[in-house]
């Protein structure tokens, strides 16, 4: 597949209405968010089929783009931080280094229109994810700290021969997956309403930042004097990406097997599938038996805090939580044993653990470097099959597939998507070095689980 994406136009879009005075105030970040300043933007998108002839006689890409821009502007009235920029305030006496979100002094969110001479089928049926999919997203090499000079949200609409891809690149300090898909749902809702005089949405975002009760609106002073003291641009070795579909039946079997082996009923579908991936990827990597290995899951702290944060909390209150084991332990025990390690890691990540981390980090703030995240003996699992991705429609019906960009990926990065057919099915995007990808499709435990 040699076709390249051609950018036709780009512009910046601001909220449709002027912001009220309280929305023009700086928004300060929590420890959960500031640690991700070196991570790439998060990139997720949806591929839609164009209406087939003769129904598409009324379809106009020009009118469609106009409607997208107008509804996006209306949506940004509700999600105004996405039209903002980051800012840093530095003082020498007393010394301070504060990074915050500035709702003013920004041209807005970016909107790109592009075209490519490939079909929907070429994207969907390819064994490996085609590299051209990465070009369906903007800001591919940006890290979150770049939000000082780059938009915090960039939407790229790529027109295929017979389809439309809507891809979003969002600053991961500003929004996690929950926040991004809440935004996409609101945008879809406004787009489909076609109301010119009312832009109400079903669920309004909550912007008041909170890490712990009593720490609301805490301004964090980072222990730096210049960005070069903490910035890192991680370059990942070349890897392959492939999607694997776990039907609702296969997910149910894995969950039942894991729970039966542990004589319990508390292991979730996600934990069972993650345990399978942990075991099978470790097996094809073939590290020494005494090597320590880990499986890390992105875990939202919204409901772990006391009091809990709202599901509509707009931010990135996420931490990585994982199970560890030696290769010998992982391979000599079954699926249930691995799933139970993950279950216990998630269960024990409660308010007390989170509070201890927040208070410790706040005393000596440090920014994560991505080179330390992608360990060759670790798999990192992000996103969630619980996100209602396929509920986001823009007048084109249900999306054909959901896809992600090249950001925050390396060997062992796993991204979870809901299966298009619902019912608890899961689509798993696996990133592995080419030699490991060539072997996993022959791993008996893995392949049997997909049947």
C-alpha positions as CSV (number, residue, x, y, z in Angstrom):
1,X,0.0,0.0,0.0
2,X,1.9,3.0,-1.3
3,X,-0.7,5.8,-1.4
4,X,0.2,8.8,0.7
5,X,-2.1,11.2,2.5
6,X,-2.4,14.7,1.0
7,X,-3.3,17.6,3.2
8,X,-5.8,19.8,1.5
9,X,-6.6,22.5,4.1
10,X,-6.3,23.3,7.8
11,X,-7.7,25.9,10.1
12,X,-8.1,26.7,13.8
13,X,-11.5,26.5,15.5
14,X,-12.5,28.4,18.7
15,X,-15.5,27.9,20.9
16,X,-18.7,29.2,19.3
17,X,-19.5,31.5,22.1
18,X,-17.4,33.8,24.3
19,X,-16.3,32.1,27.5
20,X,-17.7,33.4,30.8
21,X,-15.2,35.0,33.2
22,X,-14.8,31.9,35.4
23,X,-13.8,29.8,32.3
24,X,-11.0,32.2,31.5
25,X,-9.1,31.4,34.7
26,X,-6.0,29.2,34.6
27,X,-6.5,25.5,35.2
28,X,-3.8,23.9,37.3
29,X,-2.9,20.2,36.8
30,X,-2.7,17.4,39.4
31,X,0.2,15.0,39.9
32,X,-1.5,12.3,37.8
33,X,-1.4,14.7,34.8
34,X,2.0,16.4,35.2
35,X,3.9,13.1,35.2
36,X,2.9,12.6,31.6
37,X,4.5,15.8,30.2
38,X,6.9,13.6,28.2
39,X,4.3,11.3,26.7
40,X,3.0,11.7,23.2
41,X,-0.5,13.0,22.5
42,X,-3.2,10.3,22.6
43,X,-4.5,9.4,19.1
44,X,-7.8,7.6,18.5
45,X,-10.2,7.7,15.5
46,X,-13.1,6.1,13.7
47,X,-13.4,4.9,10.1
48,X,-16.8,5.4,8.4
49,X,-18.1,4.1,5.2
50,X,-19.4,6.8,2.8
51,X,-23.1,6.3,1.9
52,X,-23.2,4.0,-1.1
53,X,-24.9,5.0,-4.4
54,X,-27.5,6.1,-5.0
55,X,-28.0,7.2,-1.4
56,X,-24.8,9.3,-1.6
57,X,-26.2,11.5,-4.3
58,X,-26.9,14.1,-1.6
59,X,-23.6,13.6,0.2
60,X,-21.2,16.6,-0.2
61,X,-17.8,16.5,1.4
62,X,-17.8,20.3,1.5
63,X,-21.1,20.4,3.4
64,X,-20.0,17.6,5.6
65,X,-16.8,19.4,6.6
66,X,-18.7,22.6,7.2
67,X,-21.1,20.8,9.5
68,X,-18.2,19.2,11.3
69,X,-16.4,22.5,11.9
70,X,-19.5,24.2,13.1
71,X,-20.5,21.5,15.5
72,X,-16.9,21.2,16.7
73,X,-17.0,24.9,17.5
74,X,-20.2,24.4,19.4
75,X,-18.8,21.4,21.3
76,X,-15.7,23.4,22.3
77,X,-18.0,25.9,24.0
78,X,-18.5,23.0,26.5
79,X,-15.0,21.5,26.3
80,X,-13.2,24.8,26.1
81,X,-9.8,23.5,27.6
82,X,-9.3,21.7,24.3
83,X,-9.1,25.0,22.5
84,X,-6.5,26.3,25.0
85,X,-2.7,26.1,25.3
86,X,-0.3,25.2,28.1
87,X,1.7,28.0,29.8
88,X,4.6,28.1,32.2
89,X,5.1,30.6,35.0
90,X,8.7,30.9,36.3
91,X,9.9,33.0,39.2
92,X,13.4,33.3,40.6
93,X,12.7,34.7,44.1
94,X,11.2,32.6,45.6
95,X,12.0,30.0,42.9
96,X,8.9,28.5,41.2
97,X,8.2,26.6,38.0
98,X,4.4,26.1,37.4
99,X,2.9,24.6,34.3
100,X,-0.8,25.3,33.8
101,X,-3.6,25.5,31.2
102,X,-4.3,28.9,29.8
103,X,-7.8,29.1,28.3
104,X,-6.9,32.4,26.6
105,X,-4.1,33.4,24.2
106,X,-4.8,30.5,21.8
107,X,-5.9,30.3,18.2
108,X,-8.1,27.3,19.2
109,X,-8.2,23.6,18.2
110,X,-6.8,22.5,14.9
111,X,-8.9,21.1,12.1
112,X,-7.3,19.3,9.1
113,X,-8.9,18.0,5.9
114,X,-6.9,15.4,3.9
115,X,-7.4,12.8,1.2
116,X,-5.9,9.5,0.3
117,X,-6.4,7.1,-2.6
118,X,-7.2,3.9,-0.7
119,X,-10.4,2.1,0.2
120,X,-11.9,1.2,3.5
121,X,-11.3,-2.5,2.7
122,X,-7.6,-1.9,2.3
123,X,-7.5,-0.5,5.8
124,X,-9.7,-3.1,7.4
125,X,-8.5,-6.3,5.7
126,X,-4.7,-5.8,5.9
127,X,-3.0,-8.3,8.2
128,X,-0.9,-5.7,9.8
129,X,-2.2,-2.2,10.4
130,X,-1.0,-0.2,7.3
131,X,1.5,2.5,8.0
132,X,-0.7,5.0,6.1
133,X,-3.1,4.9,9.1
134,X,-0.5,6.8,11.1
135,X,-0.9,9.6,8.6
136,X,-4.7,9.8,9.4
137,X,-3.6,11.7,12.6
138,X,-1.9,15.0,13.2
139,X,0.9,15.8,15.7
140,X,2.5,12.4,15.4
141,X,5.8,13.3,17.1
142,X,4.4,15.8,19.6
143,X,4.9,15.3,23.3
144,X,2.5,16.8,25.8
145,X,4.9,19.6,26.8
146,X,4.7,20.8,23.2
147,X,1.1,22.0,24.1
148,X,2.8,25.3,25.0
149,X,3.1,26.0,21.2
150,X,0.9,23.4,19.6
151,X,-2.9,22.9,19.8
152,X,-4.1,20.7,22.6
153,X,-6.6,19.1,20.2
154,X,-6.2,18.4,16.5
155,X,-8.9,16.8,14.5
156,X,-7.9,15.3,11.1
157,X,-10.7,14.3,8.7
158,X,-9.2,12.1,6.0
159,X,-11.3,11.3,2.9
160,X,-10.8,7.8,1.5
161,X,-12.1,6.6,-1.9
162,X,-15.2,5.2,-0.2
163,X,-14.8,6.3,3.4
164,X,-14.2,9.0,6.0
165,X,-11.7,8.7,8.9
166,X,-12.1,11.2,11.8
167,X,-9.0,11.1,13.9
168,X,-8.3,13.0,17.1
169,X,-4.9,13.8,18.6
170,X,-5.4,15.2,22.1
171,X,-2.8,16.3,24.7
172,X,-2.6,13.5,27.3
173,X,-2.0,15.9,30.2
174,X,-5.3,17.5,29.5
175,X,-7.5,14.4,28.8
176,X,-7.5,10.7,29.3
177,X,-9.5,8.2,27.2
178,X,-12.6,8.7,29.3
179,X,-12.4,12.4,28.8
180,X,-11.7,12.1,25.0
181,X,-14.6,9.8,24.3
182,X,-16.9,11.9,26.4
183,X,-15.9,14.8,24.2
184,X,-16.4,12.7,21.0
185,X,-19.9,11.7,22.2
186,X,-20.8,15.3,22.8
187,X,-19.5,16.4,19.4
188,X,-21.5,13.6,17.7
189,X,-24.6,14.5,19.7
190,X,-24.4,18.2,18.6
191,X,-23.6,17.2,15.0
192,X,-26.6,14.9,14.8
193,X,-29.0,17.4,16.4
194,X,-28.6,19.9,13.5
195,X,-30.1,22.5,15.8
196,X,-28.9,26.0,14.9
197,X,-30.2,27.7,18.1
198,X,-29.4,25.2,20.8
199,X,-26.3,23.3,21.6
200,X,-27.1,21.5,24.8
201,X,-25.4,18.1,25.6
202,X,-26.5,15.2,27.7
203,X,-23.4,15.2,30.0
204,X,-21.4,18.3,30.8
205,X,-17.7,18.0,31.7
206,X,-16.4,18.8,35.1
207,X,-13.2,20.9,35.1
208,X,-12.5,21.4,38.7
209,X,-9.1,19.7,39.2
210,X,-8.8,17.3,42.2
211,X,-6.3,14.8,43.2
212,X,-7.4,14.3,46.8
213,X,-10.0,15.9,49.1
214,X,-8.4,18.9,50.7
215,X,-6.0,19.3,47.7
216,X,-8.4,21.0,45.3
217,X,-6.9,23.6,43.2
218,X,-3.5,23.0,44.6
219,X,-0.8,24.7,42.6
220,X,2.2,22.4,42.1
221,X,5.6,23.9,41.9
222,X,7.9,21.7,39.9
223,X,11.5,21.3,41.0
224,X,13.0,22.5,37.8
225,X,14.3,25.8,36.4
226,X,14.3,24.8,32.7
227,X,12.3,22.4,30.5
228,X,15.5,20.7,29.3
229,X,16.0,19.3,32.8
230,X,13.0,16.9,32.4
231,X,12.1,16.8,28.7
232,X,12.7,13.6,26.6
233,X,11.7,12.6,23.1
234,X,11.5,8.8,23.1
235,X,12.3,7.1,19.8
236,X,10.9,3.6,19.6
237,X,12.5,0.7,17.6
238,X,10.4,-0.3,14.6
239,X,7.5,-2.5,15.4
240,X,4.5,-4.1,13.8
241,X,0.9,-3.5,14.7
242,X,-1.9,-6.1,14.4
243,X,-5.5,-6.4,15.5
244,X,-6.9,-9.5,17.1
245,X,-10.6,-10.0,17.6
246,X,-11.9,-11.7,20.8
247,X,-15.6,-12.5,20.2
248,X,-18.0,-12.3,23.2
249,X,-17.9,-16.1,23.3
250,X,-14.1,-16.3,23.5
251,X,-14.0,-13.5,26.1
252,X,-16.6,-15.4,28.2
253,X,-14.5,-18.6,28.0
254,X,-11.3,-16.9,29.1
255,X,-13.1,-15.3,32.0
256,X,-14.7,-18.5,33.1
257,X,-11.5,-20.4,32.8
258,X,-9.5,-17.9,34.8
259,X,-12.2,-17.8,37.6
260,X,-12.5,-21.6,37.7
261,X,-8.7,-22.0,38.1
262,X,-8.8,-19.6,41.0
263,X,-12.1,-20.9,42.5
264,X,-13.7,-17.5,42.4
265,X,-15.9,-15.2,40.4
266,X,-14.2,-11.8,40.7
267,X,-11.7,-11.8,37.8
268,X,-13.0,-9.5,35.1
269,X,-13.0,-10.1,31.3
270,X,-10.3,-7.4,30.9
271,X,-8.1,-9.1,33.5
272,X,-8.5,-12.5,31.8
273,X,-7.7,-11.2,28.3
274,X,-4.7,-9.2,29.7
275,X,-3.4,-12.3,31.5
276,X,-3.5,-14.3,28.3
277,X,-1.6,-11.6,26.5
278,X,1.0,-11.4,29.3
279,X,1.6,-15.1,29.1
280,X,1.7,-15.5,25.4
281,X,3.8,-12.4,24.6
282,X,6.3,-13.4,27.4
283,X,6.4,-16.9,25.8
284,X,7.3,-15.7,22.3
285,X,9.9,-13.2,23.7
286,X,11.6,-16.2,25.5
287,X,13.6,-14.3,28.1
288,X,15.6,-16.2,30.7
289,X,13.4,-18.1,33.2
290,X,14.7,-16.1,36.2
291,X,13.8,-12.7,34.5
292,X,11.2,-10.5,36.1
293,X,8.3,-9.7,33.9
294,X,5.3,-7.4,34.3
295,X,1.9,-6.6,32.9
296,X,0.8,-3.0,33.5
297,X,-2.8,-1.7,33.1
298,X,-3.9,1.9,32.7
299,X,-6.2,2.4,35.7
300,X,-8.5,5.4,36.3
301,X,-8.6,6.8,39.8
302,X,-12.0,8.4,39.4
303,X,-13.8,5.8,41.5
304,X,-10.9,4.8,43.7
305,X,-10.7,8.2,45.5
306,X,-12.8,9.0,48.6
307,X,-15.0,10.9,47.7
308,X,-14.9,9.6,44.1
309,X,-14.5,11.9,41.1
310,X,-17.4,12.2,38.7
311,X,-17.4,10.1,35.5
312,X,-17.6,13.5,33.8
313,X,-14.3,14.7,35.4
314,X,-12.3,16.1,32.5
315,X,-8.6,15.4,33.0
316,X,-6.2,12.5,33.2
317,X,-6.5,10.9,36.7
318,X,-4.9,7.7,35.5
319,X,-2.0,5.6,36.8
320,X,-0.4,2.4,35.6
321,X,-1.1,-0.6,37.9
322,X,0.5,-4.0,37.3
323,X,1.3,-7.5,38.3
324,X,4.8,-8.9,38.3
325,X,6.2,-12.4,38.2
326,X,9.3,-14.2,37.1
327,X,9.1,-15.9,33.7
328,X,9.4,-19.3,35.5
329,X,6.3,-18.4,37.7
330,X,4.3,-17.1,34.8
331,X,4.9,-20.1,32.5
332,X,4.6,-22.8,35.2
333,X,1.2,-21.6,36.3
334,X,-2.0,-21.3,34.3
335,X,-4.2,-18.4,33.1
336,X,-6.0,-18.1,36.4
337,X,-2.8,-17.6,38.3
338,X,-1.7,-14.7,36.0
339,X,-5.2,-13.2,36.0
340,X,-5.3,-13.3,39.8
341,X,-2.0,-11.4,40.0
342,X,-3.6,-8.6,37.9
343,X,-6.9,-8.8,39.9
344,X,-5.0,-8.3,43.1
345,X,-3.0,-5.4,41.7
346,X,-6.1,-3.6,40.6
347,X,-8.1,-4.4,43.8
348,X,-5.3,-3.1,46.1
349,X,-5.0,0.1,44.2
350,X,-7.3,2.0,46.5
351,X,-7.6,5.5,48.0
352,X,-4.9,4.8,50.6
353,X,-2.4,3.8,47.9
354,X,-3.3,6.7,45.7
355,X,-3.1,9.2,48.5
356,X,0.3,7.9,49.6
357,X,1.6,8.3,46.0
358,X,0.2,11.8,45.6
359,X,1.6,13.1,48.8
360,X,5.0,11.5,48.1
361,X,5.2,12.9,44.6
362,X,4.1,16.3,45.7
363,X,7.0,16.6,48.0
364,X,9.5,15.8,45.2
365,X,7.8,16.2,41.8
366,X,9.4,14.3,38.9
367,X,8.4,13.8,35.3
368,X,8.3,10.3,33.8
369,X,10.6,9.5,30.9
370,X,9.1,7.2,28.3
371,X,12.3,5.4,27.8
372,X,11.8,3.9,31.3
373,X,8.2,2.9,30.6
374,X,8.8,0.5,27.7
375,X,10.8,-2.2,29.3
376,X,11.6,-5.3,27.0
377,X,10.1,-7.6,29.6
378,X,6.9,-5.6,30.2
379,X,3.6,-5.3,28.4
380,X,1.7,-2.0,28.8
381,X,-2.1,-2.1,28.3
382,X,-4.0,1.1,27.6
383,X,-7.4,2.3,26.5
384,X,-10.5,0.3,27.4
385,X,-13.1,-1.9,25.8
386,X,-15.7,-0.1,27.9
387,X,-15.3,3.1,26.0
388,X,-18.4,3.7,23.8
389,X,-16.4,4.4,20.7
390,X,-19.0,3.1,18.3
391,X,-21.7,5.2,19.8
392,X,-20.1,8.3,18.2
393,X,-21.7,8.7,14.8
394,X,-21.6,11.7,12.5
395,X,-24.4,11.2,10.1
396,X,-22.6,8.2,8.5
397,X,-23.9,5.4,10.6
398,X,-21.9,3.2,12.9
399,X,-18.1,3.3,12.3
400,X,-16.6,0.3,10.5
401,X,-13.5,0.2,12.8
402,X,-11.7,2.2,15.4
403,X,-8.0,2.8,15.0
404,X,-5.2,4.5,16.8
405,X,-2.1,6.5,15.6
406,X,1.6,5.9,16.2
407,X,1.9,7.8,19.4
408,X,3.0,6.2,22.7
409,X,3.8,2.8,21.1
410,X,6.7,0.4,21.3
411,X,7.2,-3.4,21.6
412,X,4.7,-4.7,24.1
413,X,2.2,-1.9,23.9
414,X,-1.4,-3.2,23.8
415,X,-4.4,-1.0,23.1
416,X,-7.9,-2.2,24.0
417,X,-11.0,-1.4,21.9
418,X,-14.6,-2.6,22.2
419,X,-15.6,-5.0,19.5
420,X,-17.8,-3.5,16.9
421,X,-20.4,-6.3,17.3
422,X,-20.7,-5.5,21.1
423,X,-21.8,-8.1,23.6
424,X,-18.5,-7.9,25.5
425,X,-16.3,-8.6,22.5
426,X,-12.9,-7.0,22.5
427,X,-10.5,-5.9,19.7
428,X,-6.9,-5.9,20.8
429,X,-4.2,-3.9,19.0
430,X,-0.8,-5.5,19.6
431,X,2.5,-3.8,19.0
432,X,5.5,-6.2,18.8
433,X,8.9,-6.3,17.3
434,X,8.6,-8.1,13.9
435,X,10.3,-11.3,15.1
436,X,7.8,-11.6,18.0
437,X,4.8,-10.8,15.8
438,X,5.8,-13.5,13.4
439,X,5.7,-16.0,16.3
440,X,2.6,-15.1,18.3
441,X,0.3,-16.1,15.5
442,X,1.6,-19.7,16.0
443,X,1.3,-19.6,19.8
444,X,-1.2,-22.4,20.5
445,X,-2.6,-20.9,23.7
446,X,-3.1,-17.5,22.0
447,X,-4.6,-18.8,18.8
448,X,-7.0,-21.3,20.5
449,X,-8.3,-18.4,22.7
450,X,-9.4,-16.5,19.5
451,X,-11.6,-19.4,18.2
